[in-house]
């Protein structure tokens, strides 16, 4: 069974030969170059990286038989913010939105993307994951308006929020109309992102999510699926997103990442109650276990995740976000080895 078959079977909520594994297969389950070099050194990998795999060191992925491969824009567009505390539209009114310099689609953002996507689809048997090129509906408000202000706007100036989110959606769709045709039928998954939650709860009530975010998010997902009809859509949301999972499913989300299992309500057992409608990608703790845990603690954590989330399919094992440089490369190797050791179906141990 090859990787593409394995992941598709798992995401259809059946059990393939083993639990699929991801490291570097999306732009949010990756690692910086310095950490990739450290891992390669720990593994004793030799030779040069293949330039046909620019997004991640394929030697590491091949060593552990990781199932996903990433194809991203060459560059991501500039939305006009530098730091979150420098929100450029904090004091804007509705009439100012038309004058703001929203990102425009430019061919330079996607040069070579079609060729990379075709190579991964036609010349490998890996599961190809494309990224979004735009920004999340809610997070863009946090960056351009300010976290505090956009939440106040929901209570005090709903007309502004709707006008702002419509602008974000229109920009995302224009950018998507440039990028997604380049990956088209080659994409098996598209990963979008919008951090809707803290570690304790969503930033907003489910009612506010349904009023201010969900309608625009639904349109964005529909636009992606027009270009990538074969692809499942995965949504990246750090923190405690549990109370929003049913709404995300309603708009066409099929996979949730990063599965931050230490956040409130996000225990593997709790998430397993949603597996009749959703699959999950991620889960290996990045706050305590991977950076500070012993090898045995990492292995035990991986084994417990597989026990709770993998029965019946619907699970891809990965770290719960892109790995920072302070994670021990030895622990990453332990995580991926443990996934192979304990992830074979049927889960009879």
C-alpha positions as CSV (number, residue, x, y, z in Angstrom):
1,X,0.0,0.0,0.0
2,X,1.5,3.4,-1.0
3,X,1.2,6.6,1.0
4,X,-1.6,8.2,-1.1
5,X,-3.7,5.1,-0.8
6,X,-2.9,4.9,3.0
7,X,-4.0,8.4,3.8
8,X,-7.1,8.3,1.6
9,X,-8.3,5.1,3.3
10,X,-7.6,6.6,6.8
11,X,-9.5,9.8,5.9
12,X,-12.4,7.8,4.7
13,X,-12.6,6.4,8.2
14,X,-11.3,2.9,7.5
15,X,-8.1,1.3,8.7
16,X,-5.2,1.0,6.2
17,X,-2.1,-1.0,6.8
18,X,-0.8,1.5,9.4
19,X,-1.5,4.9,10.8
20,X,-0.3,7.6,8.4
21,X,2.5,9.8,9.6
22,X,3.3,13.4,8.6
23,X,6.5,15.4,9.2
24,X,7.1,18.3,6.8
25,X,4.2,17.4,4.6
26,X,2.4,20.7,5.3
27,X,3.6,24.2,6.0
28,X,2.3,23.9,9.5
29,X,3.8,20.4,10.4
30,X,7.3,21.3,9.4
31,X,10.6,22.4,11.0
32,X,13.1,25.2,10.4
33,X,16.2,24.4,8.3
34,X,18.5,24.4,11.3
35,X,16.4,21.7,13.0
36,X,16.2,19.6,9.8
37,X,20.0,19.7,9.6
38,X,20.2,18.6,13.2
39,X,17.8,15.7,12.6
40,X,19.7,14.6,9.5
41,X,22.9,14.6,11.5
42,X,21.4,12.5,14.3
43,X,20.2,10.0,11.6
44,X,23.5,10.0,9.9
45,X,22.0,11.0,6.6
46,X,24.5,11.7,3.8
47,X,24.4,13.3,0.4
48,X,22.7,16.4,-0.9
49,X,19.1,17.3,-0.8
50,X,17.1,16.8,-4.0
51,X,16.1,20.2,-5.3
52,X,12.8,18.8,-6.6
53,X,11.7,18.8,-2.9
54,X,12.3,22.4,-1.9
55,X,9.8,22.6,1.0
56,X,11.5,20.0,3.3
57,X,14.4,17.6,3.5
58,X,13.0,14.6,1.7
59,X,15.8,12.4,3.1
60,X,14.2,12.6,6.6
61,X,10.8,12.0,5.2
62,X,11.9,8.9,3.2
63,X,13.9,7.6,6.2
64,X,10.7,7.4,8.3
65,X,8.4,6.7,5.3
66,X,6.3,9.9,6.0
67,X,3.2,10.0,3.9
68,X,2.5,13.6,3.1
69,X,4.4,16.0,0.8
70,X,3.9,19.8,0.7
71,X,3.5,22.2,-2.2
72,X,3.3,25.9,-1.3
73,X,3.4,29.3,-3.0
74,X,6.9,30.5,-3.8
75,X,6.1,33.6,-1.7
76,X,3.2,34.6,0.4
77,X,1.6,37.9,-0.2
78,X,2.1,41.0,2.0
79,X,-1.0,42.1,3.9
80,X,0.6,45.2,5.3
81,X,1.3,44.4,8.9
82,X,4.6,43.8,10.5
83,X,3.9,43.1,14.2
84,X,0.5,42.2,15.7
85,X,0.6,45.2,18.0
86,X,1.0,47.5,15.0
87,X,-2.4,46.9,13.5
88,X,-2.6,49.3,10.5
89,X,-6.4,49.4,10.4
90,X,-7.0,49.8,14.2
91,X,-8.6,53.3,13.7
92,X,-10.2,52.7,10.3
93,X,-13.8,53.3,9.4
94,X,-15.8,51.3,6.8
95,X,-15.1,53.9,4.1
96,X,-11.3,53.4,4.7
97,X,-11.5,49.8,3.7
98,X,-11.6,50.5,-0.1
99,X,-8.5,52.7,0.2
100,X,-6.4,50.0,2.0
101,X,-3.7,48.3,-0.1
102,X,-5.0,44.7,-0.1
103,X,-2.7,42.1,-1.6
104,X,-3.1,41.5,-5.3
105,X,-2.4,38.2,-7.1
106,X,1.0,38.3,-8.9
107,X,2.4,35.5,-11.1
108,X,5.7,35.7,-9.1
109,X,3.9,34.2,-6.1
110,X,3.3,30.9,-7.9
111,X,6.2,30.5,-10.3
112,X,7.0,26.8,-10.7
113,X,4.1,25.7,-8.4
114,X,2.3,23.8,-11.2
115,X,5.5,21.8,-12.1
116,X,6.2,20.9,-8.5
117,X,2.6,19.8,-7.9
118,X,2.6,17.7,-11.1
119,X,5.9,16.1,-10.1
120,X,4.7,15.1,-6.7
121,X,1.4,13.8,-8.1
122,X,2.8,11.9,-11.1
123,X,6.3,10.9,-10.0
124,X,5.7,10.0,-6.4
125,X,3.0,8.0,-4.6
126,X,2.8,10.5,-1.7
127,X,-0.3,12.3,-0.5
128,X,0.1,15.9,-1.8
129,X,-0.9,18.7,0.5
130,X,-1.3,22.3,-0.8
131,X,-1.5,25.3,1.5
132,X,-3.7,28.3,1.5
133,X,-2.2,31.4,-0.1
134,X,-4.5,33.9,1.7
135,X,-5.1,34.5,5.4
136,X,-7.8,33.4,7.9
137,X,-10.9,35.4,8.0
138,X,-10.7,36.0,11.8
139,X,-6.9,36.2,12.1
140,X,-6.7,38.9,9.5
141,X,-8.9,41.1,11.6
142,X,-6.6,40.4,14.6
143,X,-3.5,41.4,12.6
144,X,-5.0,44.5,10.8
145,X,-7.5,45.7,13.4
146,X,-6.0,44.3,16.6
147,X,-7.1,41.3,18.7
148,X,-8.9,43.5,21.2
149,X,-10.5,45.8,18.6
150,X,-11.9,43.2,16.3
151,X,-13.6,41.5,19.2
152,X,-15.0,44.8,20.5
153,X,-16.2,45.4,16.9
154,X,-18.3,42.3,17.0
155,X,-20.2,43.7,20.0
156,X,-20.2,47.4,19.1
157,X,-19.8,47.7,15.3
158,X,-21.1,44.6,13.6
159,X,-21.5,46.5,10.2
160,X,-17.7,47.1,10.2
161,X,-16.9,43.5,10.9
162,X,-19.1,42.3,8.0
163,X,-17.6,44.9,5.7
164,X,-14.0,44.0,6.8
165,X,-14.5,40.2,6.5
166,X,-16.1,40.7,3.0
167,X,-12.9,42.5,2.0
168,X,-10.7,39.7,3.4
169,X,-12.8,37.0,1.7
170,X,-12.7,38.8,-1.7
171,X,-8.9,39.1,-1.4
172,X,-8.5,35.5,-0.4
173,X,-10.6,34.4,-3.4
174,X,-8.6,36.6,-5.8
175,X,-5.3,35.1,-4.5
176,X,-6.8,31.6,-4.5
177,X,-7.9,32.0,-8.2
178,X,-4.2,32.5,-8.9
179,X,-2.8,29.7,-6.8
180,X,-5.3,26.9,-6.7
181,X,-5.6,26.3,-10.4
182,X,-1.8,25.6,-10.4
183,X,-2.3,22.7,-8.0
184,X,-5.8,21.7,-9.2
185,X,-6.2,18.0,-9.6
186,X,-2.8,17.3,-8.2
187,X,-3.8,18.2,-4.6
188,X,-5.0,15.5,-2.3
189,X,-5.5,18.0,0.5
190,X,-5.6,21.7,1.0
191,X,-4.6,23.1,4.4
192,X,-6.1,26.4,5.5
193,X,-5.5,28.2,8.8
194,X,-7.3,30.5,11.1
195,X,-6.5,30.5,14.8
196,X,-9.9,30.9,16.4
197,X,-9.1,29.9,20.0
198,X,-6.9,30.4,23.0
199,X,-5.8,27.4,25.0
200,X,-8.9,27.8,27.2
201,X,-11.7,28.4,24.7
202,X,-12.6,30.0,21.4
203,X,-11.9,33.8,21.2
204,X,-15.6,34.3,20.5
205,X,-18.9,32.6,21.3
206,X,-20.2,30.1,18.9
207,X,-23.0,32.5,18.1
208,X,-20.5,35.2,17.1
209,X,-18.6,32.7,15.1
210,X,-21.7,31.8,13.2
211,X,-22.6,35.4,12.6
212,X,-19.3,37.0,11.7
213,X,-16.9,34.3,10.5
214,X,-18.7,31.1,9.4
215,X,-20.5,32.6,6.3
216,X,-17.3,34.0,4.8
217,X,-15.3,30.9,5.7
218,X,-18.0,28.8,3.9
219,X,-17.6,30.8,0.7
220,X,-13.8,30.5,0.9
221,X,-14.0,26.7,1.3
222,X,-16.4,26.5,-1.7
223,X,-14.0,28.5,-3.8
224,X,-11.1,26.2,-3.0
225,X,-13.2,23.1,-3.9
226,X,-14.1,24.6,-7.2
227,X,-10.4,24.5,-8.2
228,X,-9.4,21.4,-6.2
229,X,-12.4,19.1,-6.5
230,X,-10.5,15.9,-5.4
231,X,-8.9,17.5,-2.3
232,X,-10.1,17.2,1.2
233,X,-9.9,20.5,3.1
234,X,-8.0,20.6,6.4
235,X,-8.3,23.5,8.9
236,X,-5.5,24.6,11.2
237,X,-6.6,26.1,14.4
238,X,-4.4,26.2,17.5
239,X,-5.9,26.0,21.0
240,X,-9.3,24.8,22.2
241,X,-11.5,24.7,19.1
242,X,-13.8,21.8,20.3
243,X,-16.9,24.0,20.6
244,X,-16.6,25.1,16.9
245,X,-15.9,21.6,15.4
246,X,-19.5,21.0,14.3
247,X,-19.7,24.4,12.7
248,X,-16.4,23.8,10.8
249,X,-17.7,20.5,9.6
250,X,-20.9,22.2,8.3
251,X,-18.9,24.4,6.0
252,X,-16.9,21.6,4.4
253,X,-13.9,21.1,6.7
254,X,-12.9,17.4,6.8
255,X,-9.7,17.4,8.8
256,X,-8.7,19.3,11.9
257,X,-5.1,20.3,12.6
258,X,-3.0,20.6,14.9
259,X,-5.0,18.7,17.6
260,X,-3.5,20.6,20.5
261,X,-4.3,17.9,23.0
262,X,-3.2,19.9,26.1
263,X,-5.7,22.6,25.4
264,X,-9.1,22.7,27.2
265,X,-11.6,20.1,25.9
266,X,-9.1,18.8,23.3
267,X,-8.2,15.5,25.0
268,X,-7.9,12.6,22.5
269,X,-10.9,10.9,24.2
270,X,-13.0,14.0,23.7
271,X,-12.0,14.5,20.1
272,X,-12.7,10.9,19.3
273,X,-16.4,11.7,19.9
274,X,-16.3,13.8,16.7
275,X,-14.6,11.2,14.5
276,X,-17.9,10.2,12.8
277,X,-17.6,13.5,10.9
278,X,-14.0,14.6,11.2
279,X,-10.4,13.3,10.8
280,X,-7.5,14.6,12.8
281,X,-3.9,15.6,11.9
282,X,-1.3,16.2,14.6
283,X,-1.6,15.7,18.4
284,X,2.0,15.1,19.6
285,X,2.5,17.7,22.4
286,X,4.9,20.5,21.5
287,X,4.8,22.4,24.8
288,X,6.1,19.7,27.1
289,X,6.7,16.3,25.7
290,X,8.7,16.9,22.5
291,X,11.0,19.7,23.9
292,X,11.5,18.4,27.4
293,X,10.3,14.8,27.6
294,X,12.5,11.7,27.9
295,X,12.5,9.2,25.0
296,X,10.2,7.0,27.0
297,X,7.8,9.8,27.6
298,X,7.7,10.6,23.9
299,X,7.1,7.0,23.0
300,X,4.4,6.6,25.6
301,X,2.6,9.8,24.4
302,X,2.6,8.6,20.8
303,X,1.3,5.2,21.8
304,X,-1.5,6.7,23.8
305,X,-2.5,9.0,20.9
306,X,-2.7,6.1,18.6
307,X,-4.7,4.1,21.1
308,X,-7.3,7.0,21.5
309,X,-7.5,8.5,18.0
310,X,-6.5,5.8,15.4
311,X,-9.1,3.1,15.8
312,X,-11.3,3.0,12.7
313,X,-9.0,5.4,10.8
314,X,-9.5,9.1,10.7
315,X,-6.1,10.0,12.2
316,X,-2.7,11.1,10.8
317,X,0.0,11.3,13.4
318,X,2.2,14.4,13.5
319,X,3.5,17.0,16.0
320,X,0.8,19.6,16.9
321,X,2.6,22.4,15.0
322,X,5.7,23.4,13.2
323,X,8.6,22.4,15.4
324,X,10.7,25.2,17.0
325,X,14.4,25.0,17.2
326,X,14.4,24.1,20.9
327,X,12.9,20.6,20.3
328,X,15.5,17.9,20.7
329,X,16.1,16.2,17.3
330,X,16.4,12.8,19.1
331,X,12.9,13.2,20.4
332,X,11.6,13.8,16.9
333,X,13.3,10.6,15.8
334,X,11.7,8.8,18.7
335,X,8.2,10.2,17.8
336,X,8.5,8.9,14.2
337,X,10.0,5.5,15.2
338,X,7.2,5.1,17.8
339,X,4.6,5.8,15.1
340,X,6.0,2.9,13.0
341,X,6.3,0.6,16.0
342,X,2.8,1.1,17.4
343,X,0.8,2.3,14.4
344,X,0.2,-1.0,12.5
345,X,-3.4,-2.0,12.0
346,X,-5.1,-3.9,13.5
347,X,-4.2,-2.2,16.8
348,X,-3.8,-5.4,18.7
349,X,-1.3,-4.4,21.4
